[in-house]
Amino acid sequence: MPHVYFHCSNLNEALIDRYGAVVDDLAEARDHAARVVRSLTKARSLEDWRGWVLHVNDDLGDELFVVPFAFMLGKPH
């Protein structure tokens, strides 16, 4: 079971996942990534998350895939 990390960044800052998660496969990593994005964007703040990207990395630091928050949030109203 691979250990993967879910780091988030925009042009100005980064949120580093120091714990990660053990997943069975990339599909489970994708589902976990979607939950991370939803949990961050549901927090009450003035942050516009559309400029953020979630980077999914393996335990060697290699990037497996990215999830732009805008893909999940859509366009602003």
N, CA, C and O atoms as a Tripos MOL2 file, in Angstrom:
@<TRIPOS>MOLECULE
protein
  308   307    77     0     0
PROTEIN
NO_CHARGES

@<TRIPOS>ATOM
      1 N           0.8360   -1.1770    0.0000 N.3       1 MET1
      2 CA          0.0000    0.0000    0.0000 C.3       1 MET1
      3 C           0.8820    1.2420    0.0000 C.2       1 MET1
      4 O           1.7040    1.4240    0.8980 O.2       1 MET1
      5 N           0.7120    2.0930   -1.0040 N.am      2 PRO2
      6 CA          1.5440    3.3030   -1.0690 C.3       2 PRO2
      7 C           1.1270    4.3520   -0.0510 C.2       2 PRO2
      8 O          -0.0450    4.4740    0.3050 O.2       2 PRO2
      9 N           2.1060    5.0940    0.3990 N.am      3 HIS3
     10 CA          1.8890    6.2300    1.2860 C.3       3 HIS3
     11 C           1.9840    7.4740    0.4050 C.2       3 HIS3
     12 O           2.9990    7.6860   -0.2570 O.2       3 HIS3
     13 N           0.9480    8.2870    0.3930 N.am      4 VAL4
     14 CA          0.9320    9.4800   -0.4510 C.3       4 VAL4
     15 C           0.6780   10.7180    0.4090 C.2       4 VAL4
     16 O           0.1210   10.6440    1.5040 O.2       4 VAL4
     17 N           1.1070   11.8570   -0.1330 N.am      5 TYR5
     18 CA          0.9900   13.1400    0.5550 C.3       5 TYR5
     19 C           0.1990   14.1000   -0.3100 C.2       5 TYR5
     20 O           0.2680   14.0530   -1.5380 O.2       5 TYR5
     21 N          -0.5590   14.9770    0.3500 N.am      6 PHE6
     22 CA         -1.4750   15.8810   -0.3350 C.3       6 PHE6
     23 C          -1.0980   17.3210    0.0070 C.2       6 PHE6
     24 O          -1.6240   17.8990    0.9580 O.2       6 PHE6
     25 N          -0.1890   17.8880   -0.7690 N.am      7 HIS7
     26 CA          0.2890   19.2570   -0.5530 C.3       7 HIS7
     27 C          -0.5590   20.2230   -1.3830 C.2       7 HIS7
     28 O          -0.9510   19.9150   -2.5080 O.2       7 HIS7
     29 N          -0.8310   21.3820   -0.8150 N.am      8 CYS8
     30 CA         -1.6120   22.4010   -1.5150 C.3       8 CYS8
     31 C          -0.7620   23.6500   -1.6680 C.2       8 CYS8
     32 O           0.0160   24.0020   -0.7800 O.2       8 CYS8
     33 N          -0.9220   24.3210   -2.8160 N.am      9 SER9
     34 CA         -0.1650   25.5580   -3.0100 C.3       9 SER9
     35 C          -0.9090   26.5060   -3.9410 C.2       9 SER9
     36 O          -1.7520   26.1050   -4.7420 O.2       9 SER9
     37 N          -0.5580   27.7810   -3.7990 N.am     10 ASN10
     38 CA         -0.9380   28.7950   -4.7730 C.3      10 ASN10
     39 C           0.3360   29.5710   -5.0860 C.2      10 ASN10
     40 O           1.4270   29.1190   -4.7380 O.2      10 ASN10
     41 N           0.2260   30.7080   -5.7210 N.am     11 LEU11
     42 CA          1.4280   31.4570   -6.0840 C.3      11 LEU11
     43 C           2.1720   32.0360   -4.8890 C.2      11 LEU11
     44 O           3.3500   32.3740   -5.0000 O.2      11 LEU11
     45 N           1.4960   32.1540   -3.7440 N.am     12 ASN12
     46 CA          2.0950   32.8300   -2.5960 C.3      12 ASN12
     47 C           2.4260   31.9540   -1.4030 C.2      12 ASN12
     48 O           3.2490   32.3340   -0.5700 O.2      12 ASN12
     49 N           1.8050   30.7990   -1.3040 N.am     13 GLU13
     50 CA          2.0360   29.9780   -0.1190 C.3      13 GLU13
     51 C           1.7950   28.5030   -0.4070 C.2      13 GLU13
     52 O           1.2650   28.1320   -1.4540 O.2      13 GLU13
     53 N           2.1950   27.6770    0.5470 N.am     14 ALA14
     54 CA          2.0170   26.2300    0.4180 C.3      14 ALA14
     55 C           1.5740   25.6550    1.7540 C.2      14 ALA14
     56 O           2.0200   26.0930    2.8140 O.2      14 ALA14
     57 N           0.6980   24.6750    1.6860 N.am     15 LEU15
     58 CA          0.2820   23.9110    2.8570 C.3      15 LEU15
     59 C           0.8660   22.5140    2.6830 C.2      15 LEU15
     60 O           0.4700   21.7820    1.7760 O.2      15 LEU15
     61 N           1.8010   22.1450    3.5450 N.am     16 ILE16
     62 CA          2.5180   20.8870    3.4090 C.3      16 ILE16
     63 C           1.8600   19.8140    4.2730 C.2      16 ILE16
     64 O           1.6400   20.0090    5.4690 O.2      16 ILE16
     65 N           1.5570   18.7010    3.6600 N.am     17 ASP17
     66 CA          0.9950   17.5440    4.3650 C.3      17 ASP17
     67 C           2.1530   16.7320    4.9300 C.2      17 ASP17
     68 O           2.8840   16.0860    4.1800 O.2      17 ASP17
     69 N           2.3200   16.7620    6.2260 N.am     18 ARG18
     70 CA          3.4430   16.0700    6.8680 C.3      18 ARG18
     71 C           3.1090   14.6230    7.2400 C.2      18 ARG18
     72 O           4.0070   13.8480    7.5670 O.2      18 ARG18
     73 N           1.8380   14.2570    7.1950 N.am     19 TYR19
     74 CA          1.4240   12.9240    7.6160 C.3      19 TYR19
     75 C           1.0680   12.0100    6.4600 C.2      19 TYR19
     76 O           1.4070   10.8270    6.4760 O.2      19 TYR19
     77 N           0.3900   12.5430    5.4640 N.am     20 GLY20
     78 CA         -0.0110   11.7400    4.3190 C.3      20 GLY20
     79 C          -1.0780   10.7260    4.6800 C.2      20 GLY20
     80 O          -1.7040   10.7930    5.7370 O.2      20 GLY20
     81 N          -1.2630    9.7920    3.7750 N.am     21 ALA21
     82 CA         -2.2610    8.7390    3.9710 C.3      21 ALA21
     83 C          -1.8120    7.5010    3.2090 C.2      21 ALA21
     84 O          -1.1510    7.5960    2.1750 O.2      21 ALA21
     85 N          -2.1770    6.3500    3.7320 N.am     22 VAL22
     86 CA         -1.9190    5.0870    3.0400 C.3      22 VAL22
     87 C          -3.1390    4.7900    2.1860 C.2      22 VAL22
     88 O          -4.2640    4.7780    2.6850 O.2      22 VAL22
     89 N          -2.9230    4.5520    0.9110 N.am     23 VAL23
     90 CA         -4.0150    4.2680   -0.0200 C.3      23 VAL23
     91 C          -3.7350    2.9580   -0.7440 C.2      23 VAL23
     92 O          -2.5870    2.5280   -0.8500 O.2      23 VAL23
     93 N          -4.7860    2.3350   -1.2340 N.am     24 ASP24
     94 CA         -4.6440    1.0760   -1.9650 C.3      24 ASP24
     95 C          -4.2020    1.2860   -3.4050 C.2      24 ASP24
     96 O          -3.4680    0.4720   -3.9640 O.2      24 ASP24
     97 N          -4.6650    2.4130   -4.0140 N.am     25 ASP25
     98 CA         -4.3740    2.6510   -5.4190 C.3      25 ASP25
     99 C          -4.6130    4.1220   -5.7550 C.2      25 ASP25
    100 O          -4.9730    4.9160   -4.8870 O.2      25 ASP25
    101 N          -4.4080    4.4730   -7.0260 N.am     26 LEU26
    102 CA         -4.5840    5.8640   -7.4400 C.3      26 LEU26
    103 C          -6.0320    6.3320   -7.3400 C.2      26 LEU26
    104 O          -6.2880    7.5110   -7.0990 O.2      26 LEU26
    105 N          -6.9780    5.4150   -7.5230 N.am     27 ALA27
    106 CA         -8.3830    5.7930   -7.4010 C.3      27 ALA27
    107 C          -8.6910    6.2410   -5.9750 C.2      27 ALA27
    108 O          -9.4010    7.2260   -5.7720 O.2      27 ALA27
    109 N          -8.1610    5.5230   -4.9930 N.am     28 GLU28
    110 CA         -8.3660    5.9200   -3.6050 C.3      28 GLU28
    111 C          -7.6440    7.2330   -3.3060 C.2      28 GLU28
    112 O          -8.1570    8.0570   -2.5500 O.2      28 GLU28
    113 N          -6.4690    7.4360   -3.8870 N.am     29 ALA29
    114 CA         -5.7430    8.7010   -3.7240 C.3      29 ALA29
    115 C          -6.5500    9.8530   -4.3170 C.2      29 ALA29
    116 O          -6.6070   10.9360   -3.7340 O.2      29 ALA29
    117 N          -7.1670    9.6260   -5.4650 N.am     30 ARG30
    118 CA         -8.0010   10.6540   -6.1040 C.3      30 ARG30
    119 C          -9.1870   11.0100   -5.2200 C.2      30 ARG30
    120 O          -9.5070   12.1860   -5.0500 O.2      30 ARG30
    121 N          -9.8390    9.9970   -4.6570 N.am     31 ASP31
    122 CA        -10.9860   10.2460   -3.7870 C.3      31 ASP31
    123 C         -10.5670   11.0240   -2.5350 C.2      31 ASP31
    124 O         -11.2740   11.9310   -2.0950 O.2      31 ASP31
    125 N          -9.4210   10.6640   -1.9720 N.am     32 HIS32
    126 CA         -8.9120   11.3660   -0.7950 C.3      32 HIS32
    127 C          -8.5790   12.8190   -1.1580 C.2      32 HIS32
    128 O          -8.8560   13.7340   -0.3820 O.2      32 HIS32
    129 N          -7.9870   13.0250   -2.3310 N.am     33 ALA33
    130 CA         -7.6600   14.3780   -2.7890 C.3      33 ALA33
    131 C          -8.9220   15.2290   -2.8830 C.2      33 ALA33
    132 O          -8.9220   16.3920   -2.4780 O.2      33 ALA33
    133 N          -9.9870   14.6580   -3.4120 N.am     34 ALA34
    134 CA        -11.2510   15.3900   -3.5240 C.3      34 ALA34
    135 C         -11.7760   15.7630   -2.1350 C.2      34 ALA34
    136 O         -12.3100   16.8570   -1.9540 O.2      34 ALA34
    137 N         -11.6320   14.8750   -1.1620 N.am     35 ARG35
    138 CA        -12.0750   15.1750    0.2010 C.3      35 ARG35
    139 C         -11.2370   16.2990    0.8130 C.2      35 ARG35
    140 O         -11.7680   17.1480    1.5310 O.2      35 ARG35
    141 N          -9.9380   16.3080    0.5340 N.am     36 VAL36
    142 CA         -9.0690   17.3740    1.0440 C.3      36 VAL36
    143 C          -9.5220   18.7230    0.4810 C.2      36 VAL36
    144 O          -9.6610   19.6940    1.2240 O.2      36 VAL36
    145 N          -9.7470   18.7780   -0.8190 N.am     37 VAL37
    146 CA        -10.1830   20.0280   -1.4530 C.3      37 VAL37
    147 C         -11.5110   20.4860   -0.8570 C.2      37 VAL37
    148 O         -11.6630   21.6560   -0.5080 O.2      37 VAL37
    149 N         -12.4680   19.5730   -0.7380 N.am     38 ARG38
    150 CA        -13.7740   19.9440   -0.1740 C.3      38 ARG38
    151 C         -13.6440   20.4460    1.2590 C.2      38 ARG38
    152 O         -14.2910   21.4250    1.6300 O.2      38 ARG38
    153 N         -12.8150   19.7890    2.0690 N.am     39 SER39
    154 CA        -12.7010   20.2060    3.4700 C.3      39 SER39
    155 C         -12.0600   21.5920    3.5870 C.2      39 SER39
    156 O         -12.4770   22.3920    4.4250 O.2      39 SER39
    157 N         -11.0710   21.8800    2.7720 N.am     40 LEU40
    158 CA        -10.4350   23.1970    2.8240 C.3      40 LEU40
    159 C         -11.3650   24.2910    2.3310 C.2      40 LEU40
    160 O         -11.4060   25.3750    2.9140 O.2      40 LEU40
    161 N         -12.1060   24.0290    1.2770 N.am     41 THR41
    162 CA        -12.9640   25.0660    0.7050 C.3      41 THR41
    163 C         -14.2330   25.2880    1.5120 C.2      41 THR41
    164 O         -14.8690   26.3320    1.3740 O.2      41 THR41
    165 N         -14.6170   24.3330    2.3510 N.am     42 LYS42
    166 CA        -15.7950   24.5150    3.1980 C.3      42 LYS42
    167 C         -15.4940   25.3440    4.4370 C.2      42 LYS42
    168 O         -16.4080   25.8760    5.0680 O.2      42 LYS42
    169 N         -14.2290   25.4570    4.7850 N.am     43 ALA43
    170 CA        -13.8530   26.2620    5.9530 C.3      43 ALA43
    171 C         -14.2650   27.7080    5.7030 C.2      43 ALA43
    172 O         -14.0790   28.2380    4.6080 O.2      43 ALA43
    173 N         -14.8150   28.3260    6.7120 N.am     44 ARG44
    174 CA        -15.2580   29.7110    6.5540 C.3      44 ARG44
    175 C         -14.0570   30.6380    6.5570 C.2      44 ARG44
    176 O         -13.4060   30.8450    7.5810 O.2      44 ARG44
    177 N         -13.7860   31.1820    5.4030 N.am     45 SER45
    178 CA        -12.6950   32.1510    5.2860 C.3      45 SER45
    179 C         -12.9540   33.0000    4.0520 C.2      45 SER45
    180 O         -13.8490   32.7150    3.2560 O.2      45 SER45
    181 N         -12.1670   34.0290    3.9140 N.am     46 LEU46
    182 CA        -12.2910   34.8900    2.7420 C.3      46 LEU46
    183 C         -11.4110   34.4190    1.5990 C.2      46 LEU46
    184 O         -11.3690   35.0550    0.5450 O.2      46 LEU46
    185 N         -10.7120   33.3190    1.7930 N.am     47 GLU47
    186 CA         -9.7990   32.7840    0.7800 C.3      47 GLU47
    187 C         -10.5550   32.3800   -0.4840 C.2      47 GLU47
    188 O         -11.5480   31.6570   -0.4090 O.2      47 GLU47
    189 N         -10.0910   32.8430   -1.6340 N.am     48 ASP48
    190 CA        -10.6080   32.3520   -2.9150 C.3      48 ASP48
    191 C          -9.7030   31.1940   -3.3160 C.2      48 ASP48
    192 O          -8.5650   31.4020   -3.7380 O.2      48 ASP48
    193 N         -10.2030   30.0020   -3.1840 N.am     49 TRP49
    194 CA         -9.4120   28.7930   -3.3840 C.3      49 TRP49
    195 C          -9.1860   28.4600   -4.8530 C.2      49 TRP49
    196 O          -8.4580   27.5100   -5.1420 O.2      49 TRP49
    197 N          -9.7710   29.1930   -5.7900 N.am     50 ARG50
    198 CA         -9.6590   28.8430   -7.2120 C.3      50 ARG50
    199 C          -8.2290   28.9080   -7.7380 C.2      50 ARG50
    200 O          -7.9350   28.2980   -8.7660 O.2      50 ARG50
    201 N          -7.3420   29.6210   -7.0730 N.am     51 GLY51
    202 CA         -5.9530   29.7080   -7.4990 C.3      51 GLY51
    203 C          -5.0610   28.6290   -6.8950 C.2      51 GLY51
    204 O          -3.8590   28.5960   -7.1560 O.2      51 GLY51
    205 N          -5.6430   27.7570   -6.0960 N.am     52 TRP52
    206 CA         -4.8840   26.7120   -5.4190 C.3      52 TRP52
    207 C          -4.8400   25.4240   -6.2330 C.2      52 TRP52
    208 O          -5.7200   25.1480   -7.0480 O.2      52 TRP52
    209 N          -3.7950   24.6510   -5.9900 N.am     53 VAL53
    210 CA         -3.6250   23.3430   -6.6340 C.3      53 VAL53
    211 C          -3.2250   22.3410   -5.5550 C.2      53 VAL53
    212 O          -2.4010   22.6470   -4.6940 O.2      53 VAL53
    213 N          -3.8050   21.1530   -5.6030 N.am     54 LEU54
    214 CA         -3.4230   20.0830   -4.6950 C.3      54 LEU54
    215 C          -2.4730   19.1550   -5.4470 C.2      54 LEU54
    216 O          -2.7940   18.6690   -6.5320 O.2      54 LEU54
    217 N          -1.3040   18.9140   -4.8590 N.am     55 HIS55
    218 CA         -0.2820   18.0540   -5.4550 C.3      55 HIS55
    219 C          -0.2580   16.7420   -4.6830 C.2      55 HIS55
    220 O          -0.0920   16.7410   -3.4630 O.2      55 HIS55
    221 N          -0.4190   15.6420   -5.3770 N.am     56 VAL56
    222 CA         -0.3740   14.3350   -4.7450 C.3      56 VAL56
    223 C           0.9820   13.7150   -5.0590 C.2      56 VAL56
    224 O           1.3180   13.4740   -6.2180 O.2      56 VAL56
    225 N           1.7600   13.4600   -3.9960 N.am     57 ASN57
    226 CA          3.1150   12.9300   -4.1450 C.3      57 ASN57
    227 C           3.2460   11.5920   -3.4370 C.2      57 ASN57
    228 O           2.5780   11.3330   -2.4360 O.2      57 ASN57
    229 N           4.1240   10.7430   -3.9750 N.am     58 ASP58
    230 CA          4.3990    9.4750   -3.2960 C.3      58 ASP58
    231 C           5.4450    9.6910   -2.2110 C.2      58 ASP58
    232 O           5.9170   10.8110   -2.0100 O.2      58 ASP58
    233 N           5.8060    8.6230   -1.5160 N.am     59 ASP59
    234 CA          6.7300    8.7570   -0.3880 C.3      59 ASP59
    235 C           8.1630    9.0670   -0.8130 C.2      59 ASP59
    236 O           9.0090    9.3510    0.0350 O.2      59 ASP59
    237 N           8.4450    9.0150   -2.1160 N.am     60 LEU60
    238 CA          9.7570    9.4100   -2.6270 C.3      60 LEU60
    239 C           9.7790   10.8730   -3.0670 C.2      60 LEU60
    240 O          10.8220   11.4010   -3.4540 O.2      60 LEU60
    241 N           8.6080   11.5230   -3.0000 N.am     61 GLY61
    242 CA          8.5130   12.9220   -3.4000 C.3      61 GLY61
    243 C           8.1230   13.1200   -4.8520 C.2      61 GLY61
    244 O           8.0150   14.2540   -5.3190 O.2      61 GLY61
    245 N           7.9100   12.0220   -5.5730 N.am     62 ASP62
    246 CA          7.5010   12.1360   -6.9820 C.3      62 ASP62
    247 C           6.0220   12.5030   -7.0640 C.2      62 ASP62
    248 O           5.1860   11.9380   -6.3590 O.2      62 ASP62
    249 N           5.7190   13.4540   -7.9340 N.am     63 GLU63
    250 CA          4.3360   13.8810   -8.0980 C.3      63 GLU63
    251 C           3.5720   12.8440   -8.9070 C.2      63 GLU63
    252 O           3.9950   12.4580   -9.9970 O.2      63 GLU63
    253 N           2.4480   12.4000   -8.3700 N.am     64 LEU64
    254 CA          1.5990   11.4250   -9.0460 C.3      64 LEU64
    255 C           0.5640   12.1080   -9.9270 C.2      64 LEU64
    256 O           0.3440   11.7030  -11.0690 O.2      64 LEU64
    257 N          -0.0720   13.1520   -9.3870 N.am     65 PHE65
    258 CA         -1.0320   13.9490  -10.1620 C.3      65 PHE65
    259 C          -1.3450   15.2210   -9.3860 C.2      65 PHE65
    260 O          -0.9950   15.3550   -8.2130 O.2      65 PHE65
    261 N          -2.0040   16.1420  -10.0570 N.am     66 VAL66
    262 CA         -2.4320   17.3940   -9.4230 C.3      66 VAL66
    263 C          -3.9400   17.5670   -9.6020 C.2      66 VAL66
    264 O          -4.5350   17.0510  -10.5480 O.2      66 VAL66
    265 N          -4.5290   18.2960   -8.6820 N.am     67 VAL67
    266 CA         -5.9540   18.6200   -8.7600 C.3      67 VAL67
    267 C          -6.0990   20.1140   -8.5540 C.2      67 VAL67
    268 O          -6.0120   20.5860   -7.4200 O.2      67 VAL67
    269 N          -6.3210   20.8770   -9.6280 N.am     68 PRO68
    270 CA         -6.5990   22.3040   -9.4460 C.3      68 PRO68
    271 C          -7.9350   22.4810   -8.7100 C.2      68 PRO68
    272 O          -8.9400   21.8830   -9.0960 O.2      68 PRO68
    273 N          -7.9450   23.2830   -7.6780 N.am     69 PHE69
    274 CA         -9.1750   23.5000   -6.9170 C.3      69 PHE69
    275 C         -10.2820   24.0160   -7.8270 C.2      69 PHE69
    276 O         -11.4520   23.6950   -7.6160 O.2      69 PHE69
    277 N          -9.9340   24.8050   -8.8310 N.am     70 ALA70
    278 CA        -10.9260   25.3760   -9.7410 C.3      70 ALA70
    279 C         -11.7380   24.2950  -10.4540 C.2      70 ALA70
    280 O         -12.9020   24.5190  -10.7860 O.2      70 ALA70
    281 N         -11.1440   23.1340  -10.6910 N.am     71 PHE71
    282 CA        -11.8730   22.0360  -11.3210 C.3      71 PHE71
    283 C         -13.0590   21.6000  -10.4640 C.2      71 PHE71
    284 O         -14.1030   21.2130  -10.9890 O.2      71 PHE71
    285 N         -12.8930   21.6650   -9.1610 N.am     72 MET72
    286 CA        -13.9500   21.2220   -8.2690 C.3      72 MET72
    287 C         -14.9000   22.3460   -7.8570 C.2      72 MET72
    288 O         -16.0440   22.1000   -7.4740 O.2      72 MET72
    289 N         -14.4040   23.5900   -7.9420 N.am     73 LEU73
    290 CA        -15.2120   24.7270   -7.4900 C.3      73 LEU73
    291 C         -16.0100   25.3870   -8.5900 C.2      73 LEU73
    292 O         -17.0370   26.0120   -8.3230 O.2      73 LEU73
    293 N         -15.5560   25.2570   -9.8200 N.am     74 GLY74
    294 CA        -16.2270   25.9190  -10.9170 C.3      74 GLY74
    295 C         -15.8450   27.3940  -10.9990 C.2      74 GLY74
    296 O         -14.9100   27.8490  -10.3400 O.2      74 GLY74
    297 N         -16.5800   28.1160  -11.8120 N.am     75 LYS75
    298 CA        -16.3070   29.5390  -12.0200 C.3      75 LYS75
    299 C         -16.9720   30.3710  -10.9280 C.2      75 LYS75
    300 O         -18.0150   29.9910  -10.3960 O.2      75 LYS75
    301 N         -16.3550   31.5190  -10.5950 N.am     76 PRO76
    302 CA        -16.9960   32.3980   -9.6070 C.3      76 PRO76
    303 C         -18.2720   32.9970  -10.1690 C.2      76 PRO76
    304 O         -18.4140   33.1520  -11.3820 O.2      76 PRO76
    305 N         -19.1910   33.3300   -9.2920 N.am     77 HIS77
    306 CA        -20.4820   33.9090   -9.7240 C.3      77 HIS77
    307 C         -20.3610   35.3920   -9.9320 C.2      77 HIS77
    308 O         -21.3390   36.0460  -10.2950 O.2      77 HIS77
@<TRIPOS>BOND
     1     1     2 1
     2     2     3 1
     3     3     4 2
     4     3     5 am
     5     5     6 1
     6     6     7 1
     7     7     8 2
     8     7     9 am
     9     9    10 1
    10    10    11 1
    11    11    12 2
    12    11    13 am
    13    13    14 1
    14    14    15 1
    15    15    16 2
    16    15    17 am
    17    17    18 1
    18    18    19 1
    19    19    20 2
    20    19    21 am
    21    21    22 1
    22    22    23 1
    23    23    24 2
    24    23    25 am
    25    25    26 1
    26    26    27 1
    27    27    28 2
    28    27    29 am
    29    29    30 1
    30    30    31 1
    31    31    32 2
    32    31    33 am
    33    33    34 1
    34    34    35 1
    35    35    36 2
    36    35    37 am
    37    37    38 1
    38    38    39 1
    39    39    40 2
    40    39    41 am
    41    41    42 1
    42    42    43 1
    43    43    44 2
    44    43    45 am
    45    45    46 1
    46    46    47 1
    47    47    48 2
    48    47    49 am
    49    49    50 1
    50    50    51 1
    51    51    52 2
    52    51    53 am
    53    53    54 1
    54    54    55 1
    55    55    56 2
    56    55    57 am
    57    57    58 1
    58    58    59 1
    59    59    60 2
    60    59    61 am
    61    61    62 1
    62    62    63 1
    63    63    64 2
    64    63    65 am
    65    65    66 1
    66    66    67 1
    67    67    68 2
    68    67    69 am
    69    69    70 1
    70    70    71 1
    71    71    72 2
    72    71    73 am
    73    73    74 1
    74    74    75 1
    75    75    76 2
    76    75    77 am
    77    77    78 1
    78    78    79 1
    79    79    80 2
    80    79    81 am
    81    81    82 1
    82    82    83 1
    83    83    84 2
    84    83    85 am
    85    85    86 1
    86    86    87 1
    87    87    88 2
    88    87    89 am
    89    89    90 1
    90    90    91 1
    91    91    92 2
    92    91    93 am
    93    93    94 1
    94    94    95 1
    95    95    96 2
    96    95    97 am
    97    97    98 1
    98    98    99 1
    99    99   100 2
   100    99   101 am
   101   101   102 1
   102   102   103 1
   103   103   104 2
   104   103   105 am
   105   105   106 1
   106   106   107 1
   107   107   108 2
   108   107   109 am
   109   109   110 1
   110   110   111 1
   111   111   112 2
   112   111   113 am
   113   113   114 1
   114   114   115 1
   115   115   116 2
   116   115   117 am
   117   117   118 1
   118   118   119 1
   119   119   120 2
   120   119   121 am
   121   121   122 1
   122   122   123 1
   123   123   124 2
   124   123   125 am
   125   125   126 1
   126   126   127 1
   127   127   128 2
   128   127   129 am
   129   129   130 1
   130   130   131 1
   131   131   132 2
   132   131   133 am
   133   133   134 1
   134   134   135 1
   135   135   136 2
   136   135   137 am
   137   137   138 1
   138   138   139 1
   139   139   140 2
   140   139   141 am
   141   141   142 1
   142   142   143 1
   143   143   144 2
   144   143   145 am
   145   145   146 1
   146   146   147 1
   147   147   148 2
   148   147   149 am
   149   149   150 1
   150   150   151 1
   151   151   152 2
   152   151   153 am
   153   153   154 1
   154   154   155 1
   155   155   156 2
   156   155   157 am
   157   157   158 1
   158   158   159 1
   159   159   160 2
   160   159   161 am
   161   161   162 1
   162   162   163 1
   163   163   164 2
   164   163   165 am
   165   165   166 1
   166   166   167 1
   167   167   168 2
   168   167   169 am
   169   169   170 1
   170   170   171 1
   171   171   172 2
   172   171   173 am
   173   173   174 1
   174   174   175 1
   175   175   176 2
   176   175   177 am
   177   177   178 1
   178   178   179 1
   179   179   180 2
   180   179   181 am
   181   181   182 1
   182   182   183 1
   183   183   184 2
   184   183   185 am
   185   185   186 1
   186   186   187 1
   187   187   188 2
   188   187   189 am
   189   189   190 1
   190   190   191 1
   191   191   192 2
   192   191   193 am
   193   193   194 1
   194   194   195 1
   195   195   196 2
   196   195   197 am
   197   197   198 1
   198   198   199 1
   199   199   200 2
   200   199   201 am
   201   201   202 1
   202   202   203 1
   203   203   204 2
   204   203   205 am
   205   205   206 1
   206   206   207 1
   207   207   208 2
   208   207   209 am
   209   209   210 1
   210   210   211 1
   211   211   212 2
   212   211   213 am
   213   213   214 1
   214   214   215 1
   215   215   216 2
   216   215   217 am
   217   217   218 1
   218   218   219 1
   219   219   220 2
   220   219   221 am
   221   221   222 1
   222   222   223 1
   223   223   224 2
   224   223   225 am
   225   225   226 1
   226   226   227 1
   227   227   228 2
   228   227   229 am
   229   229   230 1
   230   230   231 1
   231   231   232 2
   232   231   233 am
   233   233   234 1
   234   234   235 1
   235   235   236 2
   236   235   237 am
   237   237   238 1
   238   238   239 1
   239   239   240 2
   240   239   241 am
   241   241   242 1
   242   242   243 1
   243   243   244 2
   244   243   245 am
   245   245   246 1
   246   246   247 1
   247   247   248 2
   248   247   249 am
   249   249   250 1
   250   250   251 1
   251   251   252 2
   252   251   253 am
   253   253   254 1
   254   254   255 1
   255   255   256 2
   256   255   257 am
   257   257   258 1
   258   258   259 1
   259   259   260 2
   260   259   261 am
   261   261   262 1
   262   262   263 1
   263   263   264 2
   264   263   265 am
   265   265   266 1
   266   266   267 1
   267   267   268 2
   268   267   269 am
   269   269   270 1
   270   270   271 1
   271   271   272 2
   272   271   273 am
   273   273   274 1
   274   274   275 1
   275   275   276 2
   276   275   277 am
   277   277   278 1
   278   278   279 1
   279   279   280 2
   280   279   281 am
   281   281   282 1
   282   282   283 1
   283   283   284 2
   284   283   285 am
   285   285   286 1
   286   286   287 1
   287   287   288 2
   288   287   289 am
   289   289   290 1
   290   290   291 1
   291   291   292 2
   292   291   293 am
   293   293   294 1
   294   294   295 1
   295   295   296 2
   296   295   297 am
   297   297   298 1
   298   298   299 1
   299   299   300 2
   300   299   301 am
   301   301   302 1
   302   302   303 1
   303   303   304 2
   304   303   305 am
   305   305   306 1
   306   306   307 1
   307   307   308 2
@<TRIPOS>SUBSTRUCTURE
     1 MET1         2 RESIDUE 1 A MET
     2 PRO2         6 RESIDUE 1 A PRO
     3 HIS3        10 RESIDUE 1 A HIS
     4 VAL4        14 RESIDUE 1 A VAL
     5 TYR5        18 RESIDUE 1 A TYR
     6 PHE6        22 RESIDUE 1 A PHE
     7 HIS7        26 RESIDUE 1 A HIS
     8 CYS8        30 RESIDUE 1 A CYS
     9 SER9        34 RESIDUE 1 A SER
    10 ASN10       38 RESIDUE 1 A ASN
    11 LEU11       42 RESIDUE 1 A LEU
    12 ASN12       46 RESIDUE 1 A ASN
    13 GLU13       50 RESIDUE 1 A GLU
    14 ALA14       54 RESIDUE 1 A ALA
    15 LEU15       58 RESIDUE 1 A LEU
    16 ILE16       62 RESIDUE 1 A ILE
    17 ASP17       66 RESIDUE 1 A ASP
    18 ARG18       70 RESIDUE 1 A ARG
    19 TYR19       74 RESIDUE 1 A TYR
    20 GLY20       78 RESIDUE 1 A GLY
    21 ALA21       82 RESIDUE 1 A ALA
    22 VAL22       86 RESIDUE 1 A VAL
    23 VAL23       90 RESIDUE 1 A VAL
    24 ASP24       94 RESIDUE 1 A ASP
    25 ASP25       98 RESIDUE 1 A ASP
    26 LEU26      102 RESIDUE 1 A LEU
    27 ALA27      106 RESIDUE 1 A ALA
    28 GLU28      110 RESIDUE 1 A GLU
    29 ALA29      114 RESIDUE 1 A ALA
    30 ARG30      118 RESIDUE 1 A ARG
    31 ASP31      122 RESIDUE 1 A ASP
    32 HIS32      126 RESIDUE 1 A HIS
    33 ALA33      130 RESIDUE 1 A ALA
    34 ALA34      134 RESIDUE 1 A ALA
    35 ARG35      138 RESIDUE 1 A ARG
    36 VAL36      142 RESIDUE 1 A VAL
    37 VAL37      146 RESIDUE 1 A VAL
    38 ARG38      150 RESIDUE 1 A ARG
    39 SER39      154 RESIDUE 1 A SER
    40 LEU40      158 RESIDUE 1 A LEU
    41 THR41      162 RESIDUE 1 A THR
    42 LYS42      166 RESIDUE 1 A LYS
    43 ALA43      170 RESIDUE 1 A ALA
    44 ARG44      174 RESIDUE 1 A ARG
    45 SER45      178 RESIDUE 1 A SER
    46 LEU46      182 RESIDUE 1 A LEU
    47 GLU47      186 RESIDUE 1 A GLU
    48 ASP48      190 RESIDUE 1 A ASP
    49 TRP49      194 RESIDUE 1 A TRP
    50 ARG50      198 RESIDUE 1 A ARG
    51 GLY51      202 RESIDUE 1 A GLY
    52 TRP52      206 RESIDUE 1 A TRP
    53 VAL53      210 RESIDUE 1 A VAL
    54 LEU54      214 RESIDUE 1 A LEU
    55 HIS55      218 RESIDUE 1 A HIS
    56 VAL56      222 RESIDUE 1 A VAL
    57 ASN57      226 RESIDUE 1 A ASN
    58 ASP58      230 RESIDUE 1 A ASP
    59 ASP59      234 RESIDUE 1 A ASP
    60 LEU60      238 RESIDUE 1 A LEU
    61 GLY61      242 RESIDUE 1 A GLY
    62 ASP62      246 RESIDUE 1 A ASP
    63 GLU63      250 RESIDUE 1 A GLU
    64 LEU64      254 RESIDUE 1 A LEU
    65 PHE65      258 RESIDUE 1 A PHE
    66 VAL66      262 RESIDUE 1 A VAL
    67 VAL67      266 RESIDUE 1 A VAL
    68 PRO68      270 RESIDUE 1 A PRO
    69 PHE69      274 RESIDUE 1 A PHE
    70 ALA70      278 RESIDUE 1 A ALA
    71 PHE71      282 RESIDUE 1 A PHE
    72 MET72      286 RESIDUE 1 A MET
    73 LEU73      290 RESIDUE 1 A LEU
    74 GLY74      294 RESIDUE 1 A GLY
    75 LYS75      298 RESIDUE 1 A LYS
    76 PRO76      302 RESIDUE 1 A PRO
    77 HIS77      306 RESIDUE 1 A HIS
